[in-house]
Amino acid sequence: MIAYLVRRVLYGALVLFGVNLLTFLLFFAVNTPDDMARLNLGGKRITPEAVEAWKAAHGYDLPLFVNETAEGTEKFTETLFWHKSVPMLALDFGTSDSGRDIAAEIRTRSVPSLLLAVPTFVLGLLVLVTWSLVVVLFRRTAFEAAAVGLSVVLMSVSSLFYVILGQWLFGKVMRLVPVSGWASDEGAFVFLLLPVALGILSRLGSDTLLYRALFLEEMEKDYVRLARMKGLTEERILFGHVLRNASLPIITSSVAMIPMLFMGSLIMESFFGIPGLGSYTIDALNAQDFSVVRAMVFLGTVAYVAGLILTDIVYTWADPRIRLGRA
């Protein structure tokens, strides 16, 4: 089991290195430092001297991979790749193009992002799985048909519609929650109610159909028929047996939501004025701060790889075959 997890960690490290290298090529080979300088200087009629001065001020005046003017190991260490990408593997993100410490900004802004993303993820998983089990419990009835029809309608609507409608209805008309804003103490709870609820609602349609299909597939298997023959109730079969046997695909689909939670926070944080990592990324894109954008792309990859490793650990609890070394 330990060897299995070690292999997964090594695989995750290779993924991180590959993403880091690909991101470097996109930002420094496809979009060259000269292009960054012109975009930041804000005009087409920029002198070469101004471009070179901007690159020197921000540390972009080095060669990409090999410095032919240097000697020894400095041929490789005095390069953009060594200065801008290698430190990211140790989570050293350096400074932004505006001169601010990116790691300090991430530490500060990660708290609002986690306060938004974790309840949306955990509560959403509990609510959606429970709701899907209830739909399956009343299968082949008018309730199931209505639930499926509602799910199709909900998944056909853009998440932006839920945000705008929720802000107008609950913030403007009913005045139950603030439309936007943030508080650094326990008052942040009030500002999180609406975005968390809307985040769960936006997943209700697609996830209900997915989980319902998983549970219905399990309901046709032999162990369910055997449980019925033994006299177990449908509720006990669903919540005690079907849910456990369907946990592996549920875990897999949930892990796939981790990067989507990060991307979804871009919308939620921007519309609700939450000073998290999502709004930080949007501000960096608007300011054309490529150092911050590269850091956030790499941080999203770290979160995804960590989620995959966590999934493997949870698999050992959910599937005895992995725990016993047979898978």
Summary of the structure (lengths in Angstrom):
residues: 327
radius of gyration: 24.7
end to end distance: 9.9
largest distance: 83.9
contacts: 971
relative contact order: 0.12
helix: 76%
strand: 1%
